[in-house]
Amino acid sequence: MGVIRSMMQFAARSMKAVIMLLATFVILSAAPAANANSKYASIVVDMDTGTVLHSSRADKKLYPASLTKMMTLYMTFEAIRSGKLSLDQHVTISREAAKQPPSKLGLRAGKSISIRDAIQACATKSANDAAVVLAEAVGGSAKNFALMATARAHSLGMSSTTFKNPHGLTQRGQLSTARDMGLLGRRLFLDFPEFYHVFERKKFKYGKRTYRATNKLLGKYRGADGIKTGYTNASGFNLVASAEQDGKRIVGVVFGGRSSARRNNHMRKLLDKGFKSAPQSTTIEVADYYLESPTPRLSPNKGGTAPAALVALARQDNPSVVKRSLKALSSVIVTPAQAATPSVSQGKYSVQIGAYRKRSLAERRLKATEKFRNPANLNRAAPIVSVRNAGGRPLYRARYAGLAKSAADSACRRLKAKSVDCFVVIEN
């Protein structure tokens, strides 16, 4: 019996040792890929609030690769909005632009390309030659543009980002973080809704060729509509993705994927988790849009009654918001009879803070800037969404309406001081 007992104890000890050895092996072999991959970082952010829903090494400085083109496009959009450039403007292709390595359109020095085509080539094809074309149009040279882009990035809050070129090809010192690129993704969506559709296109045609988007999540993940891929040997496979589901919109960033397929699969998982934890949108429809012609029209006269068809009753659980919105609307929207002799001297100006292809996005923009109304002296202005036809499709403009010119100019200056892009318009 003693021998049998000793044999059993020996077997038990041996089995315990084997189990411990196996457990150690499993733990070591199952170490997170992210920790083993020095290029990896990720973050998921709620688009409305900026709340971080997930992050892993989000502040590690890494090579952004072609995510850089997001800033190139951001600054191009700014130049268009300011009037420095126009979409249909043709610019001459320099030798510097033409000699860029792939990915590229194969542009030839001395020829020309429209700003519109260069933008789409950057967003869809991730063309390096087109990125240099835009950089030179904005900054005079690619080197000067990089300095401008770095300064602009820092002004946006991207404090860990330095640009050395406009396309993202690996260059010493050109670094960013997942957090900074997530911020830039939000700003592209919120600041330039009128241009955001360029990131949604699955393909575009230039010359005799059709180019397909490098972002393979488009059409493959529900609600995905942007934004940008990137890859170099130094960076690995990068992606900034934005998607909207069931009234929620989030933006995800992945640096350092080991392949495009693995990066995309990882992004899908991050977005899935993000949507589960993202807060439900609190967007409130404070006003329906008004048709700019022929009726109704804005008037400086007080006491007008807003046509019932133009007033959105919004959500019934927000009666105070509805009441304030109706009051603001009633002071500026009038019927044709009341607007027979409108005056341009007072109340005909609006501050526009965004233009969108979807009315819900314009409403969201108004909601996002609600906190700036008091600092900008916009409490008496009416938050409205106006619509016009642009390129055969409706364009919804988020505006604060019913202001005198001096008040509108002052409000816009105050908004810009808060990093809210805007401009003043006269209502027709």
C-alpha positions as CSV (number, residue, x, y, z in Angstrom):
1,M,0.0,0.0,0.0
2,G,2.9,2.3,0.9
3,V,4.4,1.8,-2.5
4,I,1.1,2.5,-4.3
5,R,0.5,5.6,-2.2
6,S,4.0,6.9,-3.1
7,M,3.4,6.2,-6.8
8,M,0.1,8.1,-6.7
9,Q,1.7,11.1,-4.9
10,F,4.5,11.1,-7.5
11,A,2.0,11.0,-10.3
12,A,0.0,13.9,-8.8
13,R,3.2,16.0,-8.4
14,S,4.2,15.2,-11.9
15,M,0.7,16.1,-13.3
16,K,0.8,19.4,-11.3
17,A,4.2,20.2,-12.8
18,V,3.0,19.5,-16.3
19,I,-0.1,21.6,-15.8
20,M,2.0,24.5,-14.6
21,L,4.4,24.2,-17.5
22,L,1.5,24.1,-20.0
23,A,-0.1,27.2,-18.3
24,T,3.2,29.1,-18.5
25,F,3.5,28.2,-22.2
26,V,-0.1,29.3,-22.9
27,I,0.4,32.6,-21.2
28,L,3.6,33.3,-23.0
29,S,2.3,32.3,-26.4
30,A,-1.0,34.2,-25.9
31,A,0.7,37.5,-25.0
32,P,-1.3,40.3,-26.7
33,A,-0.2,40.9,-30.3
34,A,-0.5,44.6,-29.6
35,N,2.3,44.4,-27.0
36,A,4.5,42.3,-29.3
37,N,3.9,44.7,-32.1
38,S,5.8,47.9,-31.5
39,K,3.9,49.7,-34.3
40,Y,0.5,49.1,-32.8
41,A,-1.8,51.7,-31.3
42,S,-5.6,52.2,-31.4
43,I,-8.4,54.4,-30.2
44,V,-12.2,54.7,-30.6
45,V,-13.9,58.0,-30.0
46,D,-17.6,59.1,-29.9
47,M,-18.0,61.6,-32.8
48,D,-20.6,63.8,-31.0
49,T,-18.8,64.2,-27.6
50,G,-15.2,63.2,-28.2
51,T,-15.5,60.6,-25.4
52,V,-12.8,57.9,-25.7
53,L,-14.5,54.5,-25.8
54,H,-11.3,52.5,-26.2
55,S,-7.6,53.2,-26.3
56,S,-4.4,51.2,-26.4
57,R,-1.1,53.1,-26.6
58,A,-3.0,56.0,-28.1
59,D,-0.3,58.5,-27.2
60,K,2.6,56.5,-28.7
61,K,4.3,58.5,-31.5
62,L,4.3,56.4,-34.7
63,Y,4.6,56.9,-38.4
64,P,1.2,58.0,-39.7
65,A,1.9,57.0,-43.4
66,S,-0.9,58.1,-45.7
67,L,-3.1,59.2,-42.8
68,T,-1.1,62.3,-43.3
69,K,-3.2,63.1,-46.3
70,M,-6.1,63.8,-44.0
71,M,-4.3,66.9,-42.9
72,T,-3.4,67.8,-46.5
73,L,-7.1,67.6,-47.3
74,Y,-8.2,69.4,-44.2
75,M,-6.0,72.4,-45.2
76,T,-7.1,72.2,-48.8
77,F,-10.7,72.4,-47.6
78,E,-9.8,75.4,-45.5
79,A,-8.2,77.1,-48.5
80,I,-11.3,76.5,-50.6
81,R,-13.6,77.8,-47.9
82,S,-11.5,81.0,-47.6
83,G,-11.5,81.6,-51.3
84,K,-7.8,80.9,-51.9
85,L,-8.6,77.9,-54.0
86,S,-11.7,76.6,-55.9
87,L,-12.7,73.1,-56.8
88,D,-12.6,73.7,-60.5
89,Q,-9.4,75.6,-60.5
90,H,-6.6,73.9,-62.5
91,V,-3.1,74.0,-61.1
92,T,0.2,73.1,-62.9
93,I,1.9,69.9,-62.0
94,S,5.4,70.4,-60.8
95,R,8.4,68.2,-61.3
96,E,8.4,67.5,-57.5
97,A,4.8,66.3,-57.7
98,A,5.4,64.2,-60.8
99,K,8.4,62.3,-59.4
100,Q,6.7,61.0,-56.3
101,P,6.7,57.2,-55.9
102,P,3.5,55.1,-55.9
103,S,0.8,55.1,-54.9
104,K,0.2,57.8,-57.6
105,L,-1.9,58.8,-60.6
106,G,1.1,59.1,-62.8
107,L,0.8,62.9,-63.3
108,R,3.1,64.5,-65.8
109,A,5.1,67.7,-65.0
110,G,3.9,70.7,-66.9
111,K,0.3,69.4,-67.3
112,S,-2.5,70.5,-65.1
113,I,-5.1,68.9,-62.8
114,S,-8.2,70.4,-61.1
115,I,-8.2,70.8,-57.4
116,R,-11.4,68.7,-57.4
117,D,-9.6,65.7,-59.0
118,A,-6.5,66.1,-56.8
119,I,-8.7,66.0,-53.7
120,Q,-10.5,62.8,-54.9
121,A,-7.2,61.2,-55.9
122,C,-5.9,61.8,-52.3
123,A,-9.0,60.5,-50.6
124,T,-9.7,57.5,-52.8
125,K,-6.5,56.4,-54.5
126,S,-4.2,57.9,-51.8
127,A,-2.1,59.3,-54.6
128,N,1.2,60.8,-53.5
129,D,1.6,63.0,-56.6
130,A,-1.8,64.5,-56.1
131,A,-1.0,65.2,-52.4
132,V,2.0,67.2,-53.4
133,V,-0.1,69.1,-56.0
134,L,-2.5,70.2,-53.2
135,A,0.4,71.0,-50.8
136,E,2.0,73.3,-53.3
137,A,-1.3,75.0,-54.1
138,V,-1.9,75.7,-50.4
139,G,1.6,76.3,-49.2
140,G,3.7,77.2,-52.2
141,S,6.0,74.2,-51.7
142,A,5.8,70.8,-50.0
143,K,8.3,71.8,-47.4
144,N,6.5,75.0,-46.5
145,F,3.2,73.2,-46.4
146,A,4.6,70.7,-43.9
147,L,5.5,73.6,-41.6
148,M,2.0,75.0,-42.0
149,A,0.4,71.6,-41.5
150,T,2.3,71.1,-38.2
151,A,1.3,74.5,-36.9
152,R,-2.3,73.8,-37.9
153,A,-2.3,70.4,-36.3
154,H,-1.0,71.9,-33.0
155,S,-3.7,74.6,-33.2
156,L,-6.3,71.8,-33.4
157,G,-4.9,70.1,-30.3
158,M,-2.8,67.5,-32.1
159,S,0.2,68.3,-29.9
160,S,2.1,65.1,-30.6
161,T,2.1,65.4,-34.4
162,T,4.8,66.7,-36.7
163,F,4.6,66.7,-40.5
164,K,7.5,66.6,-42.8
165,N,5.7,66.0,-46.0
166,P,2.1,66.1,-47.3
167,H,1.7,62.4,-48.3
168,G,3.0,60.4,-45.4
169,L,6.0,58.6,-47.0
170,T,8.4,57.7,-44.3
171,Q,10.6,60.6,-43.3
172,R,12.6,61.1,-40.1
173,G,10.6,63.1,-37.6
174,Q,7.2,62.7,-39.3
175,L,5.2,61.3,-36.4
176,S,1.7,61.3,-34.9
177,T,-0.4,59.3,-32.5
178,A,-3.7,57.4,-32.7
179,R,-5.3,60.0,-30.4
180,D,-4.2,62.9,-32.7
181,M,-5.5,61.1,-35.8
182,G,-8.8,60.4,-34.1
183,L,-9.1,64.1,-33.3
184,L,-8.3,64.9,-37.0
185,G,-10.9,62.4,-38.1
186,R,-13.5,64.1,-36.0
187,R,-12.6,67.6,-37.2
188,L,-12.8,66.5,-40.8
189,F,-16.3,65.3,-40.3
190,L,-17.5,68.2,-38.1
191,D,-15.7,71.1,-39.7
192,F,-16.1,70.2,-43.4
193,P,-19.3,68.2,-43.9
194,E,-19.7,69.8,-47.4
195,F,-16.6,67.9,-48.4
196,Y,-16.9,64.7,-46.3
197,H,-18.5,62.8,-49.2
198,V,-15.1,62.5,-50.9
199,F,-14.2,59.9,-48.3
200,E,-17.3,57.8,-49.0
201,R,-16.5,57.1,-52.7
202,K,-15.6,53.5,-53.5
203,K,-14.1,54.5,-56.8
204,F,-13.5,57.5,-59.1
205,K,-12.5,58.0,-62.7
206,Y,-9.5,60.1,-63.8
207,G,-8.6,60.2,-67.5
208,K,-9.4,56.8,-68.9
209,R,-8.8,54.8,-65.7
210,T,-11.1,54.0,-62.8
211,Y,-9.5,53.8,-59.4
212,R,-11.0,51.9,-56.5
213,A,-10.8,53.0,-52.9
214,T,-8.1,51.7,-50.7
215,N,-10.5,51.7,-47.8
216,K,-12.1,48.2,-48.0
217,L,-14.5,48.8,-45.1
218,L,-16.7,50.9,-47.4
219,G,-19.7,48.8,-48.3
220,K,-18.4,46.0,-46.2
221,Y,-19.1,47.3,-42.7
222,R,-22.5,48.7,-41.8
223,G,-22.5,52.5,-41.7
224,A,-18.8,52.9,-42.7
225,D,-18.3,56.0,-44.8
226,G,-14.6,57.0,-44.5
227,I,-12.0,58.0,-43.8
228,K,-8.4,57.1,-44.7
229,T,-5.9,54.2,-45.0
230,G,-2.2,54.3,-44.8
231,Y,0.8,51.9,-45.2
232,T,4.6,52.0,-45.3
233,N,7.1,49.4,-44.1
234,A,7.9,51.6,-41.1
235,S,4.2,52.2,-40.1
236,G,2.5,49.0,-40.9
237,F,-1.1,49.1,-42.0
238,N,-3.0,52.1,-40.6
239,L,-6.6,53.1,-40.8
240,V,-8.9,55.9,-39.6
241,A,-12.5,54.7,-40.0
242,S,-15.8,56.5,-39.3
243,A,-19.2,54.8,-39.2
244,E,-22.7,55.6,-38.1
245,Q,-25.3,53.0,-36.8
246,D,-28.7,53.6,-35.2
247,G,-28.1,57.3,-34.6
248,K,-24.6,56.8,-33.1
249,R,-21.4,57.8,-35.0
250,I,-17.9,56.9,-33.9
251,V,-14.4,57.1,-35.3
252,G,-11.7,54.4,-34.9
253,V,-8.0,54.5,-35.4
254,V,-5.6,51.6,-35.9
255,F,-1.9,51.9,-36.3
256,G,0.5,49.1,-37.2
257,G,-1.7,46.4,-38.6
258,R,0.3,43.4,-39.8
259,S,-1.8,43.2,-43.0
260,S,-4.6,45.1,-44.5
261,A,-7.0,42.2,-43.8
262,R,-5.9,41.8,-40.2
263,R,-6.1,45.6,-39.7
264,N,-9.6,45.7,-41.2
265,N,-10.8,42.8,-39.1
266,H,-9.4,44.4,-36.0
267,M,-11.1,47.7,-36.8
268,R,-14.4,45.9,-37.2
269,K,-14.1,44.5,-33.7
270,L,-13.1,47.9,-32.3
271,L,-16.1,49.6,-34.0
272,D,-18.5,46.8,-32.8
273,K,-17.3,47.4,-29.2
274,G,-17.5,51.1,-29.7
275,F,-21.1,51.1,-30.8
276,K,-22.1,49.0,-27.9
277,S,-20.6,51.5,-25.4
278,A,-21.3,54.8,-27.3
279,P,-24.0,57.0,-25.8
280,Q,-27.2,57.4,-27.7
281,S,-27.1,60.6,-29.8
282,T,-28.7,63.5,-28.0
283,T,-29.2,65.5,-31.2
284,I,-32.3,67.6,-31.0
285,E,-34.1,68.8,-34.1
286,V,-34.5,72.4,-33.1
287,A,-35.9,73.5,-36.4
288,D,-36.8,72.1,-39.8
289,Y,-35.2,73.6,-42.8
290,Y,-36.7,76.5,-44.7
291,L,-36.8,76.8,-48.5
292,E,-34.8,79.9,-49.6
293,S,-36.9,80.6,-52.6
294,P,-39.5,81.7,-53.1
295,T,-40.8,81.5,-49.5
296,P,-40.5,81.8,-46.6
297,R,-37.9,84.5,-46.0
298,L,-36.0,85.9,-43.1
299,S,-37.1,89.3,-41.8
300,P,-35.7,91.7,-39.3
301,N,-39.2,92.5,-38.1
302,K,-40.2,91.0,-34.8
303,G,-43.4,89.2,-34.1
304,G,-43.7,87.1,-37.3
305,T,-45.3,83.7,-36.9
306,A,-43.4,80.6,-38.1
307,P,-45.3,78.6,-40.6
308,A,-46.4,75.4,-38.9
309,A,-45.0,73.2,-41.7
310,L,-41.5,74.6,-41.0
311,V,-41.4,74.0,-37.3
312,A,-40.1,70.6,-36.0
313,L,-41.7,69.7,-32.7
314,A,-38.5,67.9,-31.9
315,R,-38.6,65.5,-29.0
316,Q,-41.5,65.8,-26.6
317,D,-39.2,65.1,-23.7
318,N,-37.4,68.4,-24.3
319,P,-40.3,70.9,-24.0
320,S,-38.0,73.8,-22.9
321,V,-35.8,73.3,-26.0
322,V,-38.9,73.3,-28.2
323,K,-40.3,76.4,-26.6
324,R,-37.0,78.3,-27.0
325,S,-36.7,77.1,-30.6
326,L,-40.2,78.2,-31.5
327,K,-39.6,81.6,-29.9
328,A,-36.4,82.1,-31.9
329,L,-38.0,81.0,-35.1
330,S,-41.1,83.1,-34.7
331,S,-38.9,86.3,-34.5
332,V,-37.1,85.7,-37.8
333,I,-39.3,83.5,-40.1
334,V,-42.3,85.2,-41.7
335,T,-44.8,84.6,-44.4
336,P,-44.4,86.2,-47.9
337,A,-46.9,89.0,-47.1
338,Q,-44.9,90.0,-44.1
339,A,-41.6,89.9,-46.1
340,A,-42.8,92.2,-48.9
341,T,-40.2,94.9,-48.2
342,P,-37.3,93.2,-46.4
343,S,-34.5,95.4,-45.1
344,V,-30.8,94.4,-45.5
345,S,-29.6,96.7,-42.8
346,Q,-30.6,94.5,-39.8
347,G,-31.5,90.9,-39.2
348,K,-30.6,89.6,-42.6
349,Y,-27.3,88.1,-41.7
350,S,-26.5,84.6,-40.6
351,V,-23.4,82.8,-39.2
352,Q,-22.9,79.5,-41.0
353,I,-21.1,76.8,-39.1
354,G,-21.4,73.9,-41.5
355,A,-23.0,72.4,-44.7
356,Y,-24.0,68.8,-45.0
357,R,-25.6,66.3,-47.4
358,K,-27.8,65.0,-44.6
359,R,-30.1,67.2,-42.5
360,S,-29.4,65.2,-39.4
361,L,-25.7,66.1,-39.6
362,A,-26.5,69.8,-39.8
363,E,-28.8,69.5,-36.8
364,R,-26.0,67.6,-35.0
365,R,-23.6,70.5,-35.8
366,L,-26.0,73.0,-34.2
367,K,-26.3,70.8,-31.1
368,A,-22.5,70.5,-30.9
369,T,-22.0,74.2,-30.9
370,E,-24.8,75.0,-28.4
371,K,-22.3,75.5,-25.6
372,F,-20.7,78.4,-27.6
373,R,-23.9,80.3,-28.1
374,N,-23.6,82.4,-25.0
375,P,-19.9,83.2,-25.4
376,A,-20.5,84.2,-29.0
377,N,-23.6,86.3,-28.1
378,L,-25.8,84.1,-30.2
379,N,-28.6,83.6,-27.7
380,R,-31.0,85.8,-29.7
381,A,-30.2,84.1,-33.0
382,A,-32.3,81.3,-34.4
383,P,-30.5,78.0,-34.9
384,I,-31.8,76.8,-38.3
385,V,-31.0,74.4,-41.1
386,S,-31.4,75.9,-44.5
387,V,-31.4,73.8,-47.7
388,R,-30.3,74.6,-51.3
389,N,-29.6,72.5,-54.4
390,A,-26.0,71.8,-54.9
391,G,-24.8,69.6,-57.7
392,G,-28.3,68.1,-58.1
393,R,-28.4,67.1,-54.4
394,P,-29.7,69.0,-51.3
395,L,-27.1,70.7,-49.2
396,Y,-28.1,71.5,-45.6
397,R,-26.5,74.5,-44.0
398,A,-26.3,74.8,-40.2
399,R,-26.8,78.5,-39.4
400,Y,-27.5,81.0,-36.7
401,A,-29.9,83.4,-38.4
402,G,-31.6,86.8,-37.9
403,L,-28.6,88.9,-37.0
404,A,-27.4,92.4,-37.9
405,K,-24.1,92.4,-39.8
406,S,-22.1,93.7,-36.8
407,A,-23.6,91.1,-34.5
408,A,-22.9,88.3,-37.1
409,D,-19.3,89.5,-37.6
410,S,-18.7,89.6,-33.9
411,A,-20.3,86.2,-33.3
412,C,-18.2,84.6,-36.0
413,R,-15.0,86.1,-34.5
414,R,-15.9,84.7,-31.1
415,L,-16.7,81.3,-32.5
416,K,-13.3,81.2,-34.4
417,A,-11.6,82.0,-31.1
418,K,-13.2,78.8,-29.8
419,S,-11.9,76.9,-32.9
420,V,-15.3,76.8,-34.5
421,D,-15.0,77.5,-38.2
422,C,-17.7,79.9,-39.5
423,F,-18.5,82.6,-42.0
424,V,-21.1,85.3,-42.4
425,V,-23.8,85.2,-45.1
426,I,-26.6,87.4,-46.2
427,E,-29.9,85.6,-46.5
428,N,-31.7,86.0,-49.9
